[in-house]
Amino acid sequence: MSDESLSQNQVENLLKAMETANLDEDGGDATNAEKADQADIDSLMADDQAADGDSPGPPQLKPRSASDKPYSPGVPAGARISAYDFKRPERVGKDQMRAMQSLHESIARNFGASISGLLRTMLEVKLLSVDQLTYSEFVFSLDNPSCFNIIKPEPLDGHWVLDIAPSLAYAIIDRMLGGEPVPGEAIRRPLTEIETRLMCRVVDLFLEQITPAWENIVELKPAIEATESNPQLAQIVPPNEVAILIGFEVLLGKNRGMMNLCIPFNTIEKYNAKLSRNGWVGYGKSNPTVNTRRKIVDSIDTAPVDVVVTLARSRVKTSDLLDLAVGDVIATEQAADHPLELAIQDIPKFHASAGAFKGKKAVQIQDTIEVKHSPVDPDELDEESDEIVSPKSAASQAKPGANAGTDTDVEEAIANAEKLLNQAKKA
């Protein structure tokens, strides 16, 4: 073997070989341990001697079989072992990550609609990824210069970061100033003061969507605290601090860019329990309270609904429909004093009477319509129940020999129609 000192890898391999022999769970005698130790050391020495003397390389250990003893005591053979990186501790659970993804999916949709109205063009925003990493990894993955915005999310402690890729930032600025952004060479310069003020409008629009999305967890009032061009100059948390990175992909025409929202975990750690349970999604299994009822009532009170008043329903023949002219009267079986039907969202709800109020047509509610579980099929109505009567031919429609009851019905129908027309003209 060479007289040179062992390399770091050789030392580590020797220590592992010695540890394998010493950690014998079955309590074997010392002689067998020494033999195993000596055999591993001889194998390492042979590999070292076989290597080139001028460029010694690290010795290679033989692959461990299922029968070999584990490196750590108490670990059963064949157990699944996963590597753990102490520089990237997994502090955020799976439930919290799923909650963050669902929260920011709604932010992406609402922000896409808002910024499309601001830029007056179609713009698509998609939630691309939700990951956890260290703050230093996030900073060194960004472009320099960049549109790096430091956010103060009151009442939380600490700061958040919203970074907008330079290619996307310049495309948005070009569109805000009336241009048509075309993908081209990347602009490698910091934003000017005017460009920074324009981008602040976009950032404020994004922050407006954060407040309603987080309202079930905490009432946030985020605001821009500073804007930097060099991300490495803004150290809002220690480099090894765990952060949640939410990546949004923005498509503006043929331009494509990323918006990254970085949330240090220490700023939201106290709300970890709220992110874990089902309450963050906006609905829970608890009983409704006075506040929740009031919110629902306030939302429903401002919802517009359609109100339709039906004068009468009738079915006519196609030939009669084609013969209609100005001045003709359509008579139905519904009496003149019969109440009208008032429907809300196409559902009949009230009986009403027609009239006028302050110079406008109006109806007065009389009673409530009871729900009918078996509605009448309109196809079953008698096609001959309604008549179309023209003032000029009303007298000629009465045939010789017809009974007096038929003439009376026609006259009553005409009188009712004329009465309705007069009421409509007065209204």
C-alpha positions as CSV (number, residue, x, y, z in Angstrom):
1,M,0.0,0.0,0.0
2,S,1.2,3.5,-0.6
3,D,2.9,5.4,2.2
4,E,0.6,8.4,1.7
5,S,-2.2,9.1,4.2
6,L,-5.6,7.7,3.6
7,S,-8.2,9.8,1.9
8,Q,-11.4,10.9,3.5
9,N,-13.5,8.4,1.6
10,Q,-11.1,5.6,2.6
11,V,-11.4,6.6,6.3
12,E,-15.2,6.6,6.1
13,N,-15.3,3.2,4.5
14,L,-12.9,1.7,7.1
15,L,-15.1,3.1,9.9
16,K,-18.2,1.6,8.3
17,A,-16.5,-1.7,8.0
18,M,-15.5,-1.7,11.6
19,E,-18.9,-0.5,12.7
20,T,-20.5,-3.4,10.8
21,A,-18.4,-5.9,12.7
22,N,-18.9,-4.3,16.1
23,L,-22.7,-3.9,15.9
24,D,-23.5,-7.6,15.9
25,E,-27.1,-7.9,17.2
26,D,-26.8,-11.6,17.9
27,G,-24.0,-11.2,20.4
28,G,-21.4,-13.2,18.4
29,D,-18.0,-13.8,20.0
30,A,-15.1,-11.4,19.6
31,T,-13.1,-13.9,17.4
32,N,-15.8,-13.8,14.6
33,A,-15.9,-10.0,14.8
34,E,-12.2,-9.7,14.5
35,K,-12.3,-12.1,11.5
36,A,-15.0,-10.0,9.8
37,D,-13.2,-6.8,10.6
38,Q,-9.9,-8.1,9.2
39,A,-11.6,-9.5,6.1
40,D,-13.2,-6.0,5.3
41,I,-9.9,-4.3,6.0
42,D,-8.0,-6.7,3.7
43,S,-10.5,-6.2,1.0
44,L,-10.0,-2.4,1.2
45,M,-6.3,-2.7,1.2
46,A,-6.4,-5.0,-1.9
47,D,-8.5,-2.4,-3.8
48,D,-6.1,0.3,-2.8
49,Q,-3.1,-1.6,-4.0
50,A,-4.8,-2.4,-7.3
51,A,-5.3,1.3,-7.9
52,D,-2.8,3.4,-9.8
53,G,-0.1,4.7,-7.5
54,D,0.0,8.2,-9.1
55,S,-3.8,8.7,-8.9
56,P,-5.1,6.8,-6.0
57,G,-8.9,6.6,-5.9
58,P,-11.3,5.8,-3.2
59,P,-11.8,2.1,-2.5
60,Q,-15.1,0.6,-3.5
61,L,-17.2,-1.4,-1.0
62,K,-18.9,-4.5,-2.1
63,P,-22.7,-4.2,-2.4
64,R,-24.5,-5.2,0.8
65,S,-26.7,-8.2,0.6
66,A,-29.9,-8.9,2.5
67,S,-28.0,-11.1,5.0
68,D,-25.6,-8.3,6.0
69,K,-26.1,-6.6,9.3
70,P,-27.4,-3.0,9.3
71,Y,-25.2,-0.1,10.0
72,S,-27.5,1.1,12.9
73,P,-28.6,-1.2,15.8
74,G,-32.2,-1.9,16.1
75,V,-32.9,-1.6,12.3
76,P,-34.4,-4.9,10.9
77,A,-32.9,-6.4,7.8
78,G,-34.7,-5.3,4.6
79,A,-36.1,-2.2,6.2
80,R,-36.7,0.8,3.9
81,I,-34.3,3.6,4.7
82,S,-34.7,7.1,3.2
83,A,-32.1,9.7,3.2
84,Y,-32.6,12.8,5.4
85,D,-30.9,16.1,4.5
86,F,-30.4,18.2,7.6
87,K,-29.9,21.3,5.4
88,R,-33.5,20.9,4.1
89,P,-35.7,19.8,7.0
90,E,-39.2,18.8,6.0
91,R,-41.0,21.1,8.4
92,V,-44.2,21.5,6.4
93,G,-46.5,18.5,6.4
94,K,-48.5,17.1,3.5
95,D,-51.8,18.4,4.8
96,Q,-50.4,22.0,4.9
97,M,-48.9,21.6,1.4
98,R,-52.3,20.5,0.1
99,A,-54.0,23.4,1.8
100,M,-51.5,25.9,0.3
101,Q,-52.1,24.4,-3.1
102,S,-55.9,24.7,-2.9
103,L,-55.6,28.3,-1.5
104,H,-53.4,29.5,-4.3
105,E,-55.4,27.8,-7.0
106,S,-58.2,30.3,-6.4
107,I,-55.7,33.1,-6.3
108,A,-54.4,32.1,-9.7
109,R,-57.9,32.1,-11.2
110,N,-59.0,35.5,-9.7
111,F,-55.7,37.2,-10.5
112,G,-55.9,36.0,-14.1
113,A,-59.3,37.6,-14.5
114,S,-58.2,40.9,-12.7
115,I,-55.0,41.4,-14.7
116,S,-56.8,40.6,-17.9
117,G,-59.1,43.5,-17.2
118,L,-56.1,45.8,-16.3
119,L,-54.2,44.9,-19.5
120,R,-57.3,44.6,-21.7
121,T,-56.1,41.4,-23.2
122,M,-56.5,37.7,-22.5
123,L,-53.9,36.5,-19.9
124,E,-53.8,33.1,-18.4
125,V,-52.4,32.3,-14.9
126,K,-51.8,28.8,-13.7
127,L,-50.6,27.4,-10.5
128,L,-47.5,25.4,-11.5
129,S,-46.0,24.0,-8.3
130,V,-46.0,24.2,-4.5
131,D,-42.7,23.2,-3.0
132,Q,-40.6,23.7,0.2
133,L,-37.0,24.6,0.1
134,T,-34.5,26.8,1.9
135,Y,-34.5,30.5,1.4
136,S,-31.0,30.5,0.0
137,E,-32.0,27.9,-2.7
138,F,-34.9,30.2,-3.7
139,V,-32.7,33.3,-4.0
140,F,-29.9,31.7,-6.0
141,S,-32.5,30.2,-8.4
142,L,-33.7,33.7,-9.5
143,D,-32.5,35.9,-12.3
144,N,-30.3,38.9,-11.5
145,P,-31.6,41.6,-12.1
146,S,-35.2,40.8,-11.4
147,C,-38.5,42.3,-10.1
148,F,-38.1,41.3,-6.5
149,N,-40.9,42.6,-4.3
150,I,-40.8,42.4,-0.5
151,I,-44.3,42.0,1.0
152,K,-45.3,42.8,4.6
153,P,-48.3,40.6,5.3
154,E,-49.9,42.3,8.3
155,P,-50.5,41.0,11.0
156,L,-48.0,38.2,10.5
157,D,-44.4,38.6,11.6
158,G,-41.7,38.7,9.0
159,H,-41.9,39.2,5.2
160,W,-43.0,37.4,2.1
161,V,-41.5,37.7,-1.4
162,L,-43.1,38.0,-4.8
163,D,-40.7,37.7,-7.6
164,I,-41.7,38.4,-11.2
165,A,-39.4,37.1,-14.0
166,P,-37.8,40.0,-16.1
167,S,-39.2,38.6,-19.4
168,L,-42.7,38.7,-18.0
169,A,-42.3,42.0,-16.3
170,Y,-41.1,43.8,-19.5
171,A,-43.9,42.1,-21.5
172,I,-46.5,43.4,-19.0
173,I,-45.0,46.9,-19.0
174,D,-45.0,46.9,-22.8
175,R,-48.7,46.1,-22.9
176,M,-49.6,48.7,-20.2
177,L,-47.9,51.3,-22.4
178,G,-50.0,50.4,-25.4
179,G,-47.6,48.0,-27.2
180,E,-47.9,44.4,-28.4
181,P,-45.2,42.4,-26.6
182,V,-43.3,40.0,-28.9
183,P,-40.9,37.4,-27.5
184,G,-37.4,38.5,-28.2
185,E,-34.0,38.9,-26.5
186,A,-34.1,39.0,-22.8
187,I,-33.5,42.5,-21.4
188,R,-30.7,42.4,-18.8
189,R,-31.1,45.6,-16.8
190,P,-32.9,46.7,-13.7
191,L,-36.3,48.3,-13.9
192,T,-36.4,52.1,-14.1
193,E,-38.4,54.1,-11.5
194,I,-41.3,54.5,-13.8
195,E,-41.3,50.8,-14.7
196,T,-41.2,49.9,-11.0
197,R,-44.3,52.0,-10.3
198,L,-46.1,50.3,-13.2
199,M,-45.2,46.9,-11.8
200,C,-46.4,47.9,-8.4
201,R,-49.9,48.2,-9.8
202,V,-49.7,44.6,-10.9
203,V,-48.3,43.5,-7.5
204,D,-51.1,45.4,-5.7
205,L,-53.6,43.6,-7.9
206,F,-52.1,40.2,-6.9
207,L,-52.1,41.2,-3.2
208,E,-55.8,42.0,-3.4
209,Q,-56.5,38.3,-4.3
210,I,-54.5,37.1,-1.3
211,T,-56.8,38.7,1.3
212,P,-60.1,36.7,0.4
213,A,-58.2,33.5,-0.1
214,W,-56.7,33.6,3.4
215,E,-59.6,35.0,5.2
216,N,-60.6,31.6,6.8
217,I,-57.1,31.4,8.3
218,V,-56.0,34.9,9.1
219,E,-57.2,38.4,8.0
220,L,-54.2,39.5,6.0
221,K,-53.5,43.0,4.9
222,P,-50.5,42.6,2.6
223,A,-48.6,45.6,1.3
224,I,-45.4,46.3,-0.7
225,E,-42.6,47.3,1.6
226,A,-39.7,47.5,-0.9
227,T,-38.7,46.5,-4.5
228,E,-35.2,45.3,-5.3
229,S,-33.4,44.4,-8.5
230,N,-30.8,42.1,-6.9
231,P,-32.5,39.2,-4.9
232,Q,-29.3,38.4,-3.1
233,L,-29.3,41.8,-1.3
234,A,-32.6,41.1,0.4
235,Q,-32.1,38.7,3.3
236,I,-35.5,38.6,5.0
237,V,-34.8,35.3,6.8
238,P,-31.7,33.2,7.5
239,P,-30.4,31.3,4.4
240,N,-31.3,27.9,5.9
241,E,-34.8,28.8,6.9
242,V,-37.5,26.6,5.3
243,A,-39.8,28.4,2.9
244,I,-42.8,27.5,0.8
245,L,-42.4,28.4,-2.8
246,I,-45.6,28.8,-4.9
247,G,-44.9,29.0,-8.6
248,F,-47.4,30.7,-11.0
249,E,-47.0,30.4,-14.8
250,V,-48.3,33.5,-16.7
251,L,-49.1,33.4,-20.4
252,L,-49.4,36.8,-22.2
253,G,-49.9,36.1,-25.8
254,K,-46.7,34.4,-27.0
255,N,-44.8,35.5,-23.9
256,R,-44.4,33.1,-21.0
257,G,-43.0,33.9,-17.5
258,M,-43.0,32.9,-13.9
259,M,-44.3,34.6,-10.8
260,N,-42.9,33.1,-7.5
261,L,-44.4,33.7,-4.1
262,C,-42.0,32.8,-1.3
263,I,-43.6,32.3,2.1
264,P,-41.1,31.7,4.9
265,F,-42.5,29.0,7.1
266,N,-41.8,30.8,10.4
267,T,-44.3,33.5,9.4
268,I,-47.2,31.1,9.2
269,E,-46.1,28.5,11.7
270,K,-48.5,29.7,14.4
271,Y,-51.4,29.0,12.0
272,N,-50.2,25.5,11.2
273,A,-53.2,23.9,13.0
274,K,-55.7,25.9,10.9
275,L,-53.9,24.7,7.7
276,S,-54.1,21.1,8.8
277,R,-57.8,20.8,9.5
278,N,-60.7,21.1,7.0
279,G,-61.6,24.7,8.1
280,W,-59.3,26.4,5.5
281,V,-61.4,25.3,2.6
282,G,-64.2,27.6,3.6
283,Y,-66.6,25.0,4.8
284,G,-66.5,22.9,7.9
285,K,-68.5,20.3,9.8
286,S,-69.4,22.6,12.7
287,N,-72.8,24.1,13.2
288,P,-73.6,27.5,11.6
289,T,-73.1,30.5,13.8
290,V,-74.8,33.9,13.8
291,N,-71.8,35.4,12.0
292,T,-71.9,32.8,9.2
293,R,-75.6,33.1,8.8
294,R,-75.2,36.9,8.6
295,K,-72.5,36.6,5.9
296,I,-74.7,34.2,3.8
297,V,-77.7,36.6,4.2
298,D,-75.7,39.6,3.2
299,S,-74.4,37.8,0.1
300,I,-77.9,36.6,-0.9
301,D,-79.5,40.0,-0.3
302,T,-77.4,41.6,-3.1
303,A,-78.1,38.7,-5.6
304,P,-80.4,39.8,-8.5
305,V,-83.4,37.6,-9.5
306,D,-85.8,37.6,-12.4
307,V,-89.4,38.4,-11.7
308,V,-91.9,37.6,-14.5
309,V,-95.7,38.3,-14.5
310,T,-97.7,36.2,-16.9
311,L,-100.9,37.8,-18.3
312,A,-102.3,34.5,-19.8
313,R,-101.2,31.4,-21.6
314,S,-102.7,30.2,-24.8
315,R,-102.2,27.8,-27.7
316,V,-103.1,28.8,-31.3
317,K,-103.0,27.1,-34.6
318,T,-100.3,28.0,-37.1
319,S,-102.8,29.2,-39.6
320,D,-104.4,31.5,-37.1
321,L,-100.9,32.8,-36.1
322,L,-100.1,33.6,-39.7
323,D,-103.4,35.6,-40.0
324,L,-102.6,37.9,-37.1
325,A,-102.7,41.6,-37.9
326,V,-102.6,44.8,-36.0
327,G,-105.9,45.3,-34.0
328,D,-106.7,41.6,-33.6
329,V,-107.6,40.4,-30.2
330,I,-106.4,37.1,-28.7
331,A,-109.1,35.8,-26.3
332,T,-108.3,33.1,-23.8
333,E,-110.4,31.1,-21.3
334,Q,-108.9,33.0,-18.4
335,A,-111.4,35.4,-16.9
336,A,-110.6,39.1,-16.7
337,D,-110.8,39.1,-12.9
338,H,-108.6,36.0,-12.6
339,P,-105.3,36.8,-10.8
340,L,-102.1,36.9,-12.8
341,E,-99.2,34.5,-12.1
342,L,-95.9,35.9,-10.8
343,A,-92.9,33.7,-11.2
344,I,-89.4,34.1,-9.6
345,Q,-86.6,32.6,-11.5
346,D,-89.2,30.7,-13.7
347,I,-90.9,29.2,-10.6
348,P,-94.5,30.4,-9.9
349,K,-94.7,31.8,-6.4
350,F,-97.6,34.4,-6.2
351,H,-100.9,35.4,-7.6
352,A,-101.1,39.1,-8.4
353,S,-103.4,41.7,-10.0
354,A,-102.3,44.2,-12.6
355,G,-102.4,47.9,-12.1
356,A,-100.3,51.1,-12.1
357,F,-98.1,52.8,-9.5
358,K,-96.6,56.3,-10.0
359,G,-97.1,56.2,-13.7
360,K,-95.6,52.7,-14.2
361,K,-97.0,49.3,-14.6
362,A,-97.2,47.3,-11.4
363,V,-98.7,44.2,-9.8
364,Q,-100.1,43.7,-6.3
365,I,-99.5,40.4,-4.6
366,Q,-102.7,38.7,-3.6
367,D,-101.7,35.2,-2.3
368,T,-99.1,32.5,-2.5
369,I,-99.2,29.7,-5.0
370,E,-99.0,26.3,-3.4
371,V,-96.4,23.9,-4.8
372,K,-97.8,21.3,-7.2
373,H,-95.9,18.1,-7.3
374,S,-97.4,16.9,-10.6
375,P,-97.3,19.7,-13.1
376,V,-99.7,19.6,-15.9
377,D,-98.2,18.6,-19.3
378,P,-98.9,21.5,-21.7
379,D,-99.3,18.9,-24.5
380,E,-102.5,17.7,-22.8
381,L,-104.3,21.0,-23.1
382,D,-107.2,21.2,-25.6
383,E,-106.1,22.8,-28.8
384,E,-109.6,24.2,-29.3
385,S,-109.8,25.9,-25.9
386,D,-108.5,29.3,-27.1
387,E,-109.8,31.4,-30.0
388,I,-108.4,34.3,-32.0
389,V,-111.1,36.8,-32.8
390,S,-110.8,39.7,-35.2
391,P,-113.0,42.8,-34.5
392,K,-114.0,42.8,-38.2
393,S,-114.9,39.1,-38.4
394,A,-116.3,38.5,-34.9
395,A,-119.9,38.9,-36.1
396,S,-119.4,36.7,-39.2
397,Q,-117.9,33.8,-37.1
398,A,-121.4,33.1,-35.6
399,K,-122.9,30.6,-38.0
400,P,-126.7,30.4,-38.5
401,G,-128.3,27.8,-36.2
402,A,-125.5,28.1,-33.6
403,N,-126.8,28.0,-30.0
404,A,-127.0,31.1,-27.9
405,G,-124.4,29.9,-25.4
406,T,-121.6,29.9,-28.1
407,D,-122.4,33.6,-29.0
408,T,-122.4,34.5,-25.4
409,D,-119.0,33.0,-24.8
410,V,-117.5,34.8,-27.8
411,E,-118.9,38.1,-26.7
412,E,-117.6,37.6,-23.2
413,A,-114.2,36.7,-24.5
414,I,-114.1,39.8,-26.6
415,A,-115.3,41.9,-23.7
416,N,-112.6,40.5,-21.4
417,A,-109.9,41.1,-24.0
418,E,-111.0,44.7,-24.6
419,K,-111.0,45.2,-20.8
420,L,-107.5,43.9,-20.5
421,L,-106.3,46.1,-23.3
422,N,-107.9,49.2,-21.7
423,Q,-106.2,48.3,-18.3
424,A,-102.8,47.9,-20.1
425,K,-103.2,51.3,-21.9
426,K,-104.1,53.0,-18.6
427,A,-101.1,51.5,-16.9
